[in-house]
Structure formats: C-alpha cells, structure tokens
C-alpha cells in the first residue's frame, strides 16, 4: 500500500462505526461521513495507544480506539468486519502481545504504517513480585538514538515480557517518540506539527517522572500490594516493590500458597494498603485486606478509562501517585 504524501479519504458513516465497535476519540467522528474530513485515519488497540495518537496527531488525525471505554483490553475480540476495517487505516498503533486478536488482525490488514509500541522501548519479564532499586537502578535509563528507532521499524520485535510499559513515564515517552515518527511517515505534510506535539508530550512525561521521583522520595515503606501485576515498570523506576495477588493477566486466580506469601510480605514489610483496580472486581483485595486489617485503595493500570472526556493519562497517573504517597507514608 502506497500512502504517499496525502492520507486516503475514507468514507465511513457513524452507523458503520457503531457496527464495527470502533470508538473515536475525536469530536469530528460524531458526525456522518467523517472520512470526508481528510484526516489521517488511525486505529489504536487500547487507551494508552489511542492517547498517544491523539495527543501527537492533534487536529490532523481521526483516532479509533478498538477497545471501548471501561472494558478489559486483554479480552478483546474482533469481528471479521472490524478486521476488514483495519485494512483501510493510514496507521495502526498497538502493543504486540497484549491483545492476540489485534496482533492477528494487524498481520491480515496489510497496512504499511505501523507503530508497534514495544519496538520503541525495552520489555522485561515481571512476575507477581518486582523489586525496584533506588535511583532507577540502571534498569532502563537508556536512550534510543535516531538510528536505533529506524532499525526497529517494520521489524518483528520479541515481545515476551511484561507489556505494561505505559505505567513508566520514561518508557512511555520513548513510545511517544516512535509513534510521532510513524505519524510523520504516514503524513509528511504535517510532520512539523507531529514533531512539535511529540516534543511537548515527551516534556510533560519528563515532568511526570520528576513528580513521581519527588513525591515518593521520603516514603516510609517501599512495598505495595496490588491485585494485578501491572506495576512492575513503575516499581522498578522508583525503587519500589510490587507484590501482586495475580500475575500479568488480571484474570488469573491466586493460589492458597500465594495468599499465604502475601500475608507474610504484608506483616514483614509493614504494608498499609491493598490496592485494587477501578475496572476490576475488588473481592480478592478486600478479602486480603480484611484478613490483615489493612486499608484498600485504587491503583489504576490505565488500560482503559470509563470516561476519557473527564480524565486522561496524566490525571490518572497523578491519582496513582497520590495513592502511593499515602500508602507508603510519603505525605
């Protein structure tokens, strides 16, 4: 597929979008024949990818989120019509390995311009326990040069590992830079705007990284318990220890042995709070908290937002920071 210097004009009615289950993040998509706008058509696999595309693309893009607000991205299934719709996109932004249905559909789509998030940063294996090190521990303080990013484009990246890279602002910034480059490639007419928007977003993410560093610096404890092992990169980045009830997959059930282990960790590490997710059942967290007489609170993995118009990546990450500061005695 040769996109050239102008994005294809896609004629799609809002009724067709409803059938396909694609939720656009732009106001322009609310009307009919939104493809007539001439905007770059971008499909994003779930919220963190859609947010990058919208923030970097701005007024030049029309972003369709394959995962509806408030739903679990891991369980996404695509219809044949949705898969066919992907082939008409100018760019697909996704994270390989998180949603198998999306991976398969992308392979079938034949779309030339792909922004696969894990190809712009590094993935690591995280289990239910992750120990961070003070001062970032050297685990991810690396820089991708221009040449390194270009080498990743179109290449089958090994995605074995924890996919939750967006919860580390530094890694998320690396992904933002990669998405920006792919948007420039898909729509060279507006590359200056995409470059500026990318720089602005990366700057905000660096500020967020500093906020976490400052906010968690004088904490009394390093360990937090969560129902879902989504916070491994965040724990590593800021020298924390994540002790999770379930593994990387939030649907996995903890064993009796694992629950006993968490009891020991909570008592030994003087854990104050058990975190659960806002889009998942809090039954296990509350049971554990009741047994140990601990508090409960919300820590969002930001895989999906119920109402993207009222909150966004940065507002939820600051809520996460406040929750961690409280639980770890940093305020």
C-alpha positions, -999 to +999 in steps of 0.1 A: +000+000+000+015+033-011+000+061+011+022+089-004+020+125+009-017+126+014-038+103+036-066+083+019-101+097+022-122+071+039-160+075+036-175+059+068-208+068+084-213+069+121-236+040+117-209+019+102-186+028+131-212+016+155-214-017+138-177-021+139-175-012+175-148+015+169-149+043+194-134+075+180-116+099+204-122+129+182-153+151+181-153+151+143-162+114+143-195+120+159-210+132+126-216+112+095-191+108+066-163+116+090-138+102+065-145+132+042-126+154+066-094+143+050-078+135+084-053+107+088-072+076+099-056+060+129-066+028+147-053+023+182-056-010+201-064+004+235-064+036+256-027+043+262-020+038+224-050+059+214-039+087+238-005+089+222-020+090+187-045+117+196-020+139+215+006+137+188-018+138+158-039+166+171-063+181+146-048+162+117-059+127+128-091+108+135-084+081+161-105+050+165-100+030+197-106-007+192-112-012+230-144+005+242-140+028+273-142+009+306-137-026+291-108-051+297-083-049+268-069-084+274-103-099+264-108-080+232-122-100+203-126-085+168-153-094+142-144-100+106-158-066+098-135-049+123-106-068+109-115-056+074-119-020+086-083-021+098-071-025+063-084+009+054-064+027+081-034+050+074-017+040+107-022+014+134-008+020+168-007-011+190+013-032+215+022-066+203+015-095+227-012-078+248-042-084+226-038-115+204-068-106+183-053-073+174-019-089+165-037-113+141-058-086+126-028-063+120-010-091+102-040-096+080-046-058+074-017-052+050-014-016+064+020-001+056+024+022+085+025+005+119+036+019+153+042-012+175+049+001+209+074-025+222+097-018+192+104+017+206+115+007+241+125-025+261+103-051+277+113-071+308+099-102+325+079-094+356+062-118+379+040-112+409+069-097+428+091-069+414+119-052+434+130-018+423+162-001+431+168+034+443+180+059+417+163+039+389+187+010+394+201+014+359+173-008+346+160+014+319+180+046+317+190+042+282+185+063+251+173+053+217+191+073+190+175+082+157+192+052+141+180+028+167+144+038+162+147+034+124+161-001+128+130-011+148+105+000+121+088-029+104+108-055+123+094-085+142+102-075+178+104-101+205+075-091+228+079-118+255+076-099+288+055-075+308+035-053+284+026-025+309+053-001+297+030+030+297+030+030+335+066+041+334+066+077+321+102+073+308+093+042+287+060+058+276+080+088+263+101+065+242+070+050+227+056+085+221+087+094+201+083+062+180+046+070+173+055+105+163+079+093+137+054+069+123+028+096+120+054+118+102+060+089+078+023+084+072+015+121+067+047+140+058+027+172+050+022+178+087+055+164+101+065+196+117+033+196+138+038+160+147+073+167+158+063+196+179+034+177+195+058+148+203+083+171+219+055+187+240+042+153+251+077+140+260+083+171+280+051+166+300+061+129+306+095+140+319+078+164+343+055+135+354+086+113+360+100+141+382+067+144+401+069+106+410+106+110+420+099+139+443+066+126+456+080+092+466+114+102+478+107+105+515+085+074+519+085+052+549+079+019+531+088+005+496+063-023+493+028-021+480+003-050+473-019-049+443-044-074+428-028-073+393+009-073+385+007-043+362+031-020+380+064-037+376+080-010+354+067+017+378+081-002+408+115-005+391+116+031+380+110+045+415+127+019+437+095+002+449+085-034+455+053-046+438+037-077+455+008-088+434-021-112+441-024-122+404+001-122+376+004-101+344-030-114+334-056-099+357-080-128+352-056-153+368-066-167+402-041-167+431-032-199+448-036-206+485+002-205+488+004-172+471-022-157+496-001-170+525+030-155+509+012-121+507+003-124+544+040-128+553+050-099+530+024-076+544+035-082+580+072-082+573+072-050+552+046-032+573+022-028+544-006-003+550-028-007+519-040-033+494-047-018+460-074-030+436-083-018+401-111+005+392-123-016+363-120-050+380-135-068+410-121-058+443-132-091+461-097-106+465-082-073+476-109-067+502-106-103+515-069-099+519-073-065+535-099-078+559-078-107+570-049-084+577-069-054+588-054-032+561-068-003+541-079-006+505-074+019+477-075+022+439-044+020+417-053+022+381-033+002+354-047+027+329-055+000+304-089+016+298-108+047+311-145+047+317-148+084+306-118+097+286-136+131+284-133+136+322-099+121+328-068+113+309-034+096+313-019+124+333-048+130+357-050+092+365-012+089+369-013+118+394-041+100+412-019+069+413+010+090+427-012+104+454-025+069+463+011+055+465+023+085+486-005+079+511+001+041+513+039+043+515+039+072+541+054+098+518+029+125+528 
